[in-house]
Amino acid sequence: MSTGLILEGVSSTGKSTLFRHLQDHPAFTCRDAKLALPETYTERAIEHLPVKDLEASLLLLSQITDVIAGLNRTFVESKFGKESHEDLALAFLLERFHLSHAVWFNEYRFAAYRSVDEVLRFLGAKLVVCVVEESALPGRIAATRRERDELWNDYLDERIARRTAAMTDNEVDTRIAAYYAKQQKEVVAMARHSLLPTLVLDTTRSEWQMYTEQVLRFWGLV
C-alpha cells in the first residue's frame, strides 16, 4: 500500500525548505518507487486563472491523485503487493495540496475538498502543517521577499498589503504579516476537519535537520 505526506502552511513557514530536506533524505531517496511534486505542479499551475475556479482546482487535484491511485493499484495487485513487500510501495510527497486549494479557490471552505481528503486517506497519506510564531512572521516574510522574484513581491504589495504611495516599507510588511497570521489560524483550523493523521509543526527556530527527522518519524519512513 502507498504511503504519502502532504506539506501545508502559509507563505514563509518553511514548506519548500522542508520539502527539499525530505526529498533529499536517504529515507526517501532509497525508496524504489517515489514521487515528489512541488507546489509548481500541485497548486501554482492554475494560479493564473482570472477567477477562483473551484472546478479547475478539483480537476488538478484529481489528476494527481488519479496517477497515485493508479500506481498504487498496480502495486497492490502485483505479486509484490500480495506478498507484502511494503518497502517497494510508492512513497509520495506533495507540497501544498487540498488545504491550500481550499484557501485560494474556495474561501477557506473545506467541504468541497472532502472527497479529495478521503482519497488521500485511502492512499495512506499523512498531513504536516508548518506554522511559525506570529512574532517571527515579519522576519520570515522579509527573507522570503529577498529570495523571490519581482512578480511575487508585486503580488504581496498590491494584492495583500494594498500598498499606496504614502505607505512606508514597514507599514507594508506589517500588513502582510497580519494577513498571513490570520490565514495561518484558518489553515490550522481547517486541518482539524481532515481525516488524515496530522502534525502541526512549529518551524520558528529553523532547525531543519531536526524537523526533517521528526517528520520522517511521523510519516513512518524511519
Buried (B, 14 or more C-beta within 10 A) or exposed (E): EBBBBBBBBBBBBBBBBBBBBBBEBEBBEEBEBEBBBBBEBBBBEBEEEEEBEBEBBBEBBBEBBEEBBEBBEEBBEEEBBEEEEEEBBBBBBBBBBBBBBBBBBBEEEBEBBEBBBEBBBBBBBBBBBBBBEBEBBBBBBBEBBEEBEEEEEEBBBEEBBEBEEEBEEEEBBBBBBBBBBEBBEBBBEBBEEBEBBBBBBBBBEEEBEEBBBBBBEBBBBE
